Amino acid sequence: MFNKSESLFPVRRDYVYLAHSSIGPMYGPAAKAGAEFLKAHSEQGMMLRHYYVGVLDAFRKKTAELLRTSPDNIAYVSNTAEGTNLVANGYPFEPGDQVISYVHEFPSNHYPWVLQQQRGVELVLLSDVDPCGDLPDDGPRGWSMEELEAKTTERTRVIALSHVQFASGYAADLK
């Protein structure tokens, strides 16, 4: 079971935290490690370059083991938006290729694909629907797996959808 204790997630002492697919509270041990690193960085500057190399190499190796791939296939980026932009701008699209997304997708998972239209890529947007049957009509709701399946074609190269929609909280049933 995932440990969600207040000692590991100090935000829980004073707040009920609901994930919102953006900037979340820092995990306690990560905050401590980050503070220690920033202190060392302020005292040593780039003399810590050996630290960066070691940490990133270990990260790539452990992540590769988890994903059953080579460390050469793992890249470290600052955030999801940077990674999405790298994939979007580096993918070998050809005119007529398609990207499927949702009309109310999180902006940093939407605009990189919008820009691919300049390369002849068709952006196919899933409609805003109520896949649960009980979501309010006055704002973004969600997308349907049935529409996704219907719009997926042999020209589909990327499906860019968040599991949980930031604007509505809708969580797709990925099974």
C-alpha positions in Angstrom: 0.0 0.0 0.0 1.2 3.5 -0.8 2.2 5.4 2.4 0.3 8.7 2.4 1.2 9.6 6.0 1.6 13.2 7.2 5.2 12.6 7.9 5.8 12.0 4.2 3.2 14.5 2.9 3.3 17.4 5.4 0.6 19.2 3.4 -1.9 16.8 5.1 -1.3 18.4 8.5 -3.3 21.5 7.6 -5.1 20.7 4.3 -7.2 18.2 2.4 -5.3 18.0 -0.8 -7.0 17.1 -4.0 -4.6 16.3 -6.9 -5.1 18.8 -9.8 -2.7 17.7 -12.4 -0.5 20.7 -12.0 1.9 21.8 -9.3 1.5 19.5 -6.3 2.9 19.7 -2.8 6.4 18.4 -2.3 6.9 14.9 -0.9 8.6 15.4 2.4 11.8 13.3 1.8 12.2 14.9 -1.6 11.9 18.4 -0.1 14.6 17.5 2.4 16.9 16.1 -0.3 16.2 19.2 -2.5 17.1 21.5 0.4 20.3 19.7 1.1 21.2 19.8 -2.6 20.4 23.5 -2.9 22.6 24.3 0.1 25.5 22.3 -1.4 24.9 24.0 -4.7 25.0 27.5 -3.1 28.3 26.6 -1.5 30.0 24.7 -4.3 28.3 25.9 -7.6 29.4 23.9 -10.6 31.9 21.9 -8.6 28.9 19.7 -8.0 28.9 18.6 -11.7 30.0 15.1 -10.6 26.8 14.9 -8.5 24.6 15.7 -11.5 26.1 13.0 -13.7 25.9 10.4 -11.0 22.3 11.1 -10.1 21.1 11.3 -13.7 22.9 8.0 -14.6 21.4 6.2 -11.6 17.9 7.7 -12.5 18.2 6.4 -16.1 19.4 3.0 -15.0 16.6 2.5 -12.4 13.9 3.9 -14.7 15.1 1.7 -17.6 14.9 -1.4 -15.3 11.4 -0.5 -14.3 10.3 0.0 -18.0 12.4 -3.0 -19.2 14.4 -0.9 -21.7 17.9 0.5 -22.1 19.1 3.5 -20.1 19.8 5.1 -23.5 16.0 5.3 -24.0 15.5 7.4 -20.9 15.8 11.2 -20.8 15.5 13.5 -17.9 13.5 16.7 -18.5 12.4 19.5 -16.2 8.7 18.8 -16.4 6.0 17.1 -18.4 5.5 20.1 -20.7 9.2 20.0 -21.7 9.0 16.3 -22.4 5.8 16.6 -24.4 7.3 19.4 -26.5 10.4 17.3 -27.2 8.3 14.4 -28.4 5.9 16.6 -30.4 8.7 18.4 -32.2 11.0 15.4 -32.6 8.5 12.9 -33.8 8.9 12.1 -37.5 5.5 13.2 -38.6 4.5 13.2 -42.3 1.7 15.3 -43.8 -1.6 13.6 -43.1 -0.5 11.9 -39.9 -3.0 12.4 -37.0 -2.8 13.2 -33.3 -5.8 12.5 -31.2 -6.5 14.7 -28.1 -9.5 16.1 -26.2 -11.1 19.5 -26.7 -10.4 20.5 -23.1 -7.0 18.8 -22.6 -4.5 20.3 -20.3 -2.8 23.2 -22.1 0.8 21.8 -22.0 -0.6 18.6 -23.5 -2.6 20.5 -26.1 -0.5 23.3 -27.7 2.5 21.2 -28.7 0.1 19.2 -30.9 -1.6 22.3 -32.2 1.7 23.5 -33.5 2.2 20.3 -35.4 -0.5 21.3 -37.8 2.2 23.6 -39.4 3.9 20.3 -40.4 0.7 19.0 -42.0 -0.4 16.9 -39.0 -4.2 16.7 -38.4 -5.2 17.3 -34.8 -8.4 15.3 -34.1 -10.2 16.5 -30.9 -12.5 14.3 -29.0 -15.8 15.9 -28.0 -16.7 17.0 -24.5 -19.2 14.4 -23.3 -20.4 13.0 -20.0 -19.1 9.5 -20.0 -20.2 8.9 -16.4 -23.8 10.1 -16.8 -23.7 12.5 -13.8 -21.2 15.3 -14.6 -22.6 18.9 -14.7 -23.3 20.5 -18.0 -21.8 23.9 -17.2 -18.2 23.1 -17.8 -15.7 20.6 -19.2 -16.5 17.0 -18.5 -14.7 14.2 -20.2 -14.1 12.1 -23.3 -15.4 8.7 -24.3 -13.4 5.6 -25.1 -15.9 4.8 -27.8 -15.2 8.0 -29.6 -11.5 7.5 -29.2 -11.7 4.0 -30.7 -13.9 5.3 -33.6 -11.5 8.2 -34.4 -8.3 6.1 -34.2 -7.2 5.2 -37.8 -4.1 3.9 -39.5 -3.0 7.5 -39.7 -3.0 8.0 -35.9 0.5 8.4 -34.7 0.0 9.9 -31.2 -2.9 9.8 -28.7 -2.3 12.7 -26.3 -4.8 12.3 -23.5 -4.5 12.8 -19.7 -5.7 10.0 -17.6 -7.4 12.5 -15.3 -8.7 15.7 -16.8 -7.5 18.8 -14.9 -10.6 20.9 -15.7 -13.2 18.4 -14.5 -11.4 15.7 -12.5 -12.8 13.1 -14.9 -10.7 9.9 -14.7 -10.8 7.6 -17.8 -11.4 4.0 -17.2 -8.2 2.8 -18.9 -9.0 -0.9 -18.5 
